[in-house]
Amino acid sequence: MKNAIVFCSGTGANGEDLSKYPSKSVAHVPQLKRIIINCQRVGIEQFHIITDNAGFLKNLLVDDSRITSDIDWILPGEQVTTGPGRVLVLESSLVIANSYSLEKFIRDSSVCQEDEFSVLVDQDADPVVGVNQDTGYVNRYLGKGGSVLGAFSVSSTKVSAVLSADGLDAWLGEEATQQCIRTFSTDSEYWCRLSDTLESQTEAERILFSRVGKTATGWIARNINGRISLPLSKLLAKTSLTPNAVSVLINLIGVLSGPFYALGHPVLGALFMQAATVLDRCDGEVARIKLMETKKGQWVDTISDQFTVLSFLVGVPVGYYLQTGSTAAIILGSYNIIVFILFLIWSFYFLIKYTNSGSLVAYFEVDKHINPRELSVLRKLLAHLRPLGRRNYYSAILVLIAIIGGNPLVLFATSLALTLFLLHQLEDIVRIFRLGKPEKVFHEETERS
């Protein structure tokens, strides 16, 4: 599906005036801009914006490098020319939580025949359409309800019927009598229809923020760190700070962990690292809520994170040495830094060569590239420990270790953990090169994961 029609004027399926919503800011992004960017992410290349206020709406999109598709500004009543295939039709009042939910609707709608329409409905709202239980088609339109969300898929040959109708509510009423409309249900946690009430905007923002947290970083990150980071992200989203700036500011907090370890305050050092780990979610949450995610942003986040870790790896042995004068501090500290640098060299090489990502999360999914039957006993064991290599786990553990044993125990525990991950990494290198898969295959497997 390459074409989308966005109604920014006229009457919506539930009888509302659609000219009220294109410029309405929801979670600090104008509605029209959010719709276009999410549609671009699922492959829409051509937009036809139905509006009698094109000059004003163009200003919403001007100088935004994220808007890369072609846009036709169409007056109400004018015809639209699209290529063959199905066309996505959206109302300006529809808030889309993320591109994945939109992609699912498009994929589900692809089963429709050429003469069929598909309508997205909220399964939890009061019905506004009646469905023939024998055929599965809509056979009546009740109107003025909440379940029709404002997303439709139509054949390009039927676009004129949509445009010529006196509003989308009238169009639905007419087509319902033909029994050619199919409904696709979704729950209200992925979509929201705006209205004139403040409550609808509050609900839309609740849905959006509920979908911006990281999903691949474990129970601690989702259920503890996320409960702290999300309120701060809501405040940061109101500022002009970019996600990259947020990344740098957060890791400046993390870098302070090293000096506190070095000065003999390991608990404070561990707490600063834990604070940076909790807040590390903020840059991604701000990026996702403001639709500013980029591969460059992933790299900024990843690289800035490593300065926090490096500060910790330097600070712990320095603090131990200053306290005891032990040569073990110098030996183990040097060993830890060397292993860490080797890990960075290999993992960054892997990300650049074999993935389309700048996030270390993609590296920690390396087992998905290898046949499960070929995993060694050591690798199977280390696979269970691998989550501990993510900062949201080990930073919390370091607080406990610092309380129990101070710098010495932190240093020895870090050396042991890095040794295990060095063995894991060496096996990664051997197995990846033995696989000999083309880079394209690795990229595809990473995308699927």
SENUGU-355872 format. One line per 4 residues: number of its first residue (from 1); their letters; for each residue y, z, x of C-alpha. Coordinates in nm, 3 decimals, decimal comma. Each point is the difference from the previous one (the first is absolute). Layout:
REM residues N
NUM> a> Y:Z:X  ...
***
This chain:
REM residues 449
1> mkna> 0,000:0,000:0,000  0,321:-0,122:0,164  0,261:0,010:-0,279  0,159:0,290:-0,184
5> ivfc> 0,250:0,011:-0,285  0,209:0,317:-0,022  0,188:0,063:-0,325  0,333:0,168:0,078
9> sgtg> 0,155:-0,100:-0,334  -0,123:-0,017:-0,356  -0,227:0,228:-0,197  -0,306:0,163:0,152
13> ange> -0,341:0,043:-0,156  0,103:0,338:-0,135  0,334:-0,120:-0,133  0,224:0,127:0,283
17> dlsk> 0,292:-0,187:0,156  -0,133:-0,113:0,340  0,347:-0,057:0,148  0,034:0,380:0,044
21> ypsk> -0,266:0,034:0,269  0,022:-0,250:0,292  0,273:0,198:0,180  -0,131:0,344:-0,096
25> svah> -0,092:0,191:0,314  -0,336:0,175:-0,014  -0,087:0,207:0,308  0,304:-0,156:0,168
29> vpql> -0,112:-0,363:-0,040  0,143:-0,233:-0,270  -0,263:-0,102:-0,250  0,030:-0,375:0,061
33> krii> -0,038:0,047:0,375  -0,307:0,222:-0,043  -0,162:-0,256:-0,229  0,064:-0,291:0,238
37> incq> -0,121:0,177:0,314  -0,319:0,124:-0,166  -0,067:-0,349:-0,137  0,055:-0,158:0,342
41> rvgi> -0,265:0,231:0,141  -0,262:-0,142:-0,235  0,085:-0,361:0,078  0,279:-0,097:-0,241
45> eqfh> 0,211:-0,269:0,168  0,230:-0,121:-0,278  0,201:0,216:-0,240  0,171:-0,117:-0,318
49> iitd> 0,249:0,267:-0,107  0,107:-0,027:-0,365  0,351:0,141:-0,020  0,350:-0,068:-0,125
53> nagf> 0,144:0,209:0,283  -0,126:-0,179:0,312  0,310:0,067:0,211  -0,033:0,375:-0,028
57> lknl> -0,376:0,003:0,058  0,026:-0,223:0,306  0,211:0,270:0,162  -0,294:0,241:-0,034
61> lvdd> -0,211:-0,222:0,223  0,254:-0,140:0,245  -0,060:0,061:0,371  -0,336:0,167:-0,061
65> srit> -0,239:-0,151:0,254  -0,298:0,116:-0,206  0,080:-0,255:-0,272  -0,163:-0,315:0,139
69> sdid> -0,111:-0,187:-0,315  0,187:-0,275:-0,179  0,196:0,116:-0,304  0,118:-0,212:-0,293
73> wilp> 0,262:0,155:-0,225  -0,066:-0,115:-0,356  0,220:0,047:-0,304  -0,174:0,124:-0,317
77> geqv> -0,133:-0,296:-0,197  -0,026:-0,232:0,301  -0,334:-0,145:0,102  -0,191:0,101:0,310
81> ttgp> -0,213:-0,232:0,208  -0,294:0,156:0,181  -0,295:-0,143:0,184  -0,353:-0,001:-0,142
85> grvl> -0,193:0,322:-0,045  0,085:0,331:-0,158  0,348:0,152:0,000  0,087:0,369:0,017
89> vles> 0,255:0,109:-0,261  0,175:0,334:0,048  0,264:0,197:-0,186  0,282:0,158:0,201
93> slvi> -0,081:0,339:-0,154  -0,344:0,014:0,163  -0,030:0,241:0,295  -0,286:-0,096:0,233
97> ansy> -0,142:0,288:0,203  -0,133:-0,223:0,277  -0,115:-0,353:0,070  -0,368:0,097:-0,025
101> slek> 0,028:0,073:-0,371  0,176:-0,333:-0,053  -0,264:-0,182:0,202  -0,272:0,149:-0,218
105> fird> 0,168:-0,120:-0,319  0,033:-0,351:0,145  -0,363:0,002:0,111  -0,124:0,124:-0,338
109> ssvc> 0,211:-0,259:-0,181  -0,154:-0,284:0,199  -0,301:-0,002:-0,235  0,221:-0,119:-0,288
113> qede> -0,039:-0,353:-0,129  0,292:-0,245:0,006  0,094:0,064:-0,363  -0,019:0,379:0,037
117> fsvl> 0,271:0,255:0,075  -0,063:0,336:0,163  0,202:0,311:-0,078  0,006:0,320:0,203
121> vdqd> -0,022:0,308:-0,221  0,014:0,371:0,066  -0,331:0,144:-0,121  0,161:0,343:-0,051
125> adpv> 0,292:-0,112:-0,222  0,014:-0,063:-0,373  -0,141:-0,348:-0,068  0,237:-0,279:-0,098
129> vgvn> -0,269:-0,266:-0,018  -0,312:-0,026:-0,211  -0,317:-0,144:0,155  -0,280:-0,183:-0,178
133> qdtg> -0,309:0,197:0,101  -0,225:-0,308:-0,032  0,205:-0,242:0,212  0,194:0,240:0,219
137> yvnr> 0,326:-0,184:-0,074  0,322:0,148:-0,133  0,024:-0,084:-0,370  0,321:0,179:-0,095
141> ylgk> 0,313:0,128:0,165  0,144:0,320:-0,141  0,315:0,000:0,212  0,244:0,261:0,124
145> ggsv> -0,265:0,215:0,169  -0,060:0,125:0,351  -0,331:-0,148:0,109  0,111:-0,353:0,095
149> lgaf> 0,134:0,054:0,350  0,176:-0,331:0,054  -0,236:-0,195:0,228  -0,160:-0,322:-0,122
153> svss> -0,201:-0,284:0,148  0,032:-0,342:-0,162  -0,108:-0,354:0,078  0,275:-0,224:0,132
157> tkvs> -0,057:-0,225:-0,303  0,095:0,292:-0,228  0,320:0,106:0,179  0,218:-0,192:-0,243
161> avls> -0,141:0,206:-0,288  0,111:0,319:0,170  0,349:-0,131:0,078  0,067:-0,154:-0,338
165> adgl> -0,087:0,312:-0,197  0,277:0,223:-0,128  -0,086:0,285:0,236  -0,332:0,117:0,142
169> dawl> -0,067:0,214:-0,306  0,027:-0,308:-0,221  -0,221:-0,198:0,238  -0,273:0,267:-0,011
173> geea> 0,017:0,011:-0,378  -0,044:-0,378:-0,024  -0,281:-0,025:0,255  -0,194:0,292:-0,147
177> tqqc> -0,072:-0,209:-0,309  -0,164:-0,266:0,222  -0,249:0,249:0,146  0,050:-0,119:0,357
181> irtf> 0,137:0,321:0,154  -0,222:0,223:0,210  0,099:0,352:0,101  -0,064:0,164:0,336
185> stds> 0,029:0,377:0,006  0,139:0,221:0,271  0,086:0,367:0,019  0,356:0,127:0,013
189> eywc> -0,021:0,112:0,363  0,063:-0,351:0,132  0,256:-0,149:-0,240  0,292:0,122:-0,206
193> rlsd> 0,234:-0,157:-0,253  0,363:0,107:0,020  0,205:0,084:-0,305  0,352:0,125:-0,061
197> tles> -0,108:0,361:0,049  0,037:0,202:0,318  -0,356:0,118:-0,054  -0,137:-0,351:0,053
201> qtea> 0,173:-0,034:0,336  -0,120:0,347:0,103  -0,355:-0,096:-0,095  0,026:-0,330:0,188
205> eril> 0,113:0,178:0,317  -0,279:0,255:-0,037  -0,254:-0,281:-0,015  0,151:-0,179:0,299
209> fsrv> 0,010:0,309:0,220  -0,356:0,092:-0,100  -0,115:-0,332:0,153  0,184:0,007:0,333
213> gkta> -0,208:0,259:0,186  -0,246:-0,104:0,270  -0,353:-0,034:-0,134  -0,204:-0,033:0,320
217> tgwi> 0,091:0,315:0,187  -0,221:0,267:-0,148  0,003:0,300:-0,228  0,250:0,210:0,199
221> arni> 0,257:-0,279:0,008  -0,028:-0,076:-0,371  -0,028:0,348:-0,141  0,205:0,215:0,238
225> ngri> 0,229:-0,212:0,217  0,084:-0,237:-0,284  0,117:0,281:-0,225  0,257:0,091:0,263
229> slpl> 0,102:-0,347:0,117  0,048:-0,164:-0,341  0,297:0,215:-0,115  0,172:-0,069:0,333
233> skll> -0,078:-0,372:-0,030  0,171:-0,004:-0,340  0,314:0,135:0,166  -0,024:-0,237:0,298
237> akts> -0,042:-0,298:-0,234  0,349:0,073:-0,136  0,156:-0,041:0,346  0,069:-0,314:0,202
241> ltpn> -0,256:0,104:0,264  -0,259:-0,269:0,067  -0,369:0,094:0,021  0,012:-0,073:0,374
245> avsv> 0,287:0,244:0,045  -0,197:0,260:-0,195  -0,298:-0,056:0,234  0,211:0,065:0,309
249> linl> 0,171:0,308:-0,145  -0,329:0,156:-0,106  -0,158:-0,050:0,341  0,300:0,153:0,172
253> igvl> -0,117:0,317:-0,173  -0,351:-0,060:0,131  0,117:-0,057:0,356  0,137:0,358:-0,001
257> sgpf> -0,358:0,126:-0,006  -0,045:-0,073:0,372  0,296:0,208:0,125  -0,113:0,301:-0,206
261> yalg> -0,351:-0,022:0,143  0,150:-0,031:0,349  0,223:0,305:-0,055  -0,300:0,212:-0,098
265> hpvl> 0,037:-0,011:-0,377  -0,316:-0,189:-0,104  0,014:0,107:-0,364  0,354:-0,135:-0,038
269> galf> -0,107:-0,317:0,179  -0,292:-0,044:-0,238  0,222:0,067:-0,301  0,250:-0,268:0,110
273> mqaa> -0,283:-0,251:0,031  -0,133:0,104:-0,340  0,348:-0,039:-0,152  0,029:-0,351:0,144
277> tvld> -0,348:-0,082:-0,130  0,085:0,113:-0,352  0,327:-0,195:0,003  -0,166:-0,303:0,160
281> rcdg> -0,084:-0,118:-0,350  0,367:-0,031:-0,092  0,072:-0,327:0,180  -0,288:-0,175:-0,175
285> evar> 0,086:0,152:-0,336  0,363:-0,111:0,030  -0,111:-0,347:0,111  -0,238:-0,043:-0,291
289> iklm> 0,237:0,133:-0,268  0,281:-0,228:0,124  -0,239:-0,293:0,064  0,091:-0,007:0,370
293> etkk> -0,347:0,007:0,157  -0,031:-0,228:0,303  -0,237:-0,044:0,291  0,293:0,086:0,229
297> gqwv> 0,039:0,326:-0,190  -0,368:0,079:0,054  0,046:-0,046:0,374  0,316:0,213:0,008
301> dtis> -0,188:0,278:-0,178  -0,306:-0,032:0,223  0,194:-0,009:0,327  0,236:0,284:-0,092
305> dqft> -0,302:0,213:-0,095  -0,135:-0,039:0,352  0,310:0,159:0,154  -0,081:0,314:-0,198
309> vlsf> -0,358:0,000:0,128  0,111:-0,070:0,358  0,252:0,285:-0,013  -0,281:0,231:-0,113
313> lvgv> -0,239:-0,121:0,273  0,262:0,064:0,268  0,131:0,329:-0,139  -0,335:0,181:-0,032
317> pvgy> -0,114:-0,024:0,365  0,353:0,064:0,129  0,016:0,320:-0,205  -0,347:0,107:0,117
321> ylqt> 0,090:-0,069:0,365  0,331:0,188:-0,020  -0,182:0,299:-0,150  -0,298:0,011:0,239
325> gsta> 0,053:-0,241:0,290  -0,351:-0,131:-0,070  -0,090:-0,338:0,150  -0,223:-0,056:-0,304
329> aiil> 0,318:-0,052:-0,200  0,105:-0,286:0,228  -0,347:-0,157:0,010  -0,071:0,019:-0,372
333> gsyn> 0,357:-0,091:-0,093  -0,012:-0,311:0,218  -0,343:-0,090:-0,138  0,121:0,032:-0,358
337> iivf> 0,303:-0,220:0,060  -0,209:-0,268:0,172  -0,255:-0,006:-0,285  0,284:-0,017:-0,255
341> ilfl> 0,163:-0,293:0,181  -0,336:-0,182:0,016  -0,043:0,057:-0,373  0,345:-0,144:-0,069
345> iwsf> -0,062:-0,306:0,217  -0,327:-0,082:-0,175  0,106:0,087:-0,354  0,326:-0,196:0,026
349> yfli> -0,193:-0,294:0,146  -0,245:0,022:-0,289  0,276:0,010:-0,261  0,184:-0,297:0,149
353> kytn> -0,306:-0,218:0,062  -0,233:0,087:-0,285  0,214:0,116:-0,294  0,315:-0,083:-0,193
357> sgsl> 0,108:0,363:0,011  0,218:0,219:0,216  -0,154:0,321:-0,131  -0,269:0,197:0,182
361> vayf> -0,168:0,045:-0,337  -0,131:-0,355:0,051  -0,154:0,103:0,332  -0,175:0,300:-0,151
365> evdk> -0,177:-0,243:-0,234  -0,169:-0,168:0,299  -0,353:0,084:-0,120  0,046:-0,238:-0,291
369> hinp> -0,019:-0,288:0,248  -0,342:0,110:0,128  -0,339:-0,024:-0,168  -0,095:0,356:-0,112
373> rels> -0,354:-0,055:0,131  0,140:-0,049:0,351  0,179:0,334:0,022  -0,128:0,232:0,271
377> vlrk> -0,083:0,367:-0,061  0,311:0,100:0,198  0,216:-0,232:-0,201  -0,137:0,131:-0,329
381> llah> 0,079:0,353:0,115  0,349:-0,089:0,113  0,063:-0,190:-0,323  -0,010:0,335:-0,180
385> lrpl> 0,251:0,142:0,248  0,231:-0,301:-0,002  0,221:0,131:-0,282  0,095:0,285:0,233
389> grrn> 0,171:-0,261:0,219  0,261:-0,049:-0,271  0,305:0,213:0,048  -0,003:0,155:-0,346
393> yysa> -0,331:0,167:0,095  0,038:0,090:0,364  0,359:0,126:-0,030  -0,112:0,254:-0,261
397> ilvl> -0,293:0,104:0,222  0,234:0,039:0,299  0,205:0,261:-0,187  -0,313:0,214:-0,042
401> iaii> -0,110:-0,054:0,362  0,349:0,089:0,129  -0,006:0,325:-0,199  -0,348:0,093:0,127
405> ggnp> 0,018:-0,099:0,366  0,344:-0,131:0,094  0,050:-0,275:0,257  -0,334:0,045:0,184
409> lvlf> -0,215:-0,046:-0,311  0,219:-0,288:-0,122  -0,036:-0,175:0,337  -0,379:0,035:0,021
413> atsl> -0,050:-0,097:-0,364  0,218:-0,308:0,049  -0,197:-0,104:0,308  -0,329:0,035:-0,185
417> altl> 0,127:-0,201:-0,299  0,142:-0,275:0,221  -0,327:-0,025:0,193  -0,191:-0,060:-0,323
421> fllh> 0,248:-0,264:-0,109  -0,013:-0,162:0,345  -0,376:-0,045:-0,043  0,063:-0,139:-0,348
425> qled> 0,263:-0,238:0,133  -0,221:-0,128:0,283  -0,272:-0,082:-0,251  0,261:-0,168:-0,222
429> ivri> 0,102:-0,226:0,287  -0,359:-0,094:0,088  -0,102:-0,068:-0,358  0,311:-0,196:-0,097
433> frlg> -0,041:-0,234:0,295  -0,373:-0,034:-0,062  0,063:-0,100:-0,361  0,194:-0,302:0,116
437> kpek> 0,147:-0,059:-0,344  0,295:-0,241:-0,026  0,334:0,174:-0,040  0,035:-0,156:-0,345
441> vfhe> -0,314:0,181:-0,120  0,133:0,334:0,125  0,328:-0,063:-0,181  -0,182:-0,077:-0,326
445> eter> -0,223:0,308:0,029  0,302:0,219:0,069  0,182:-0,140:-0,305  -0,303:0,077:-0,222
449> s> -0,022:0,355:0,133
***
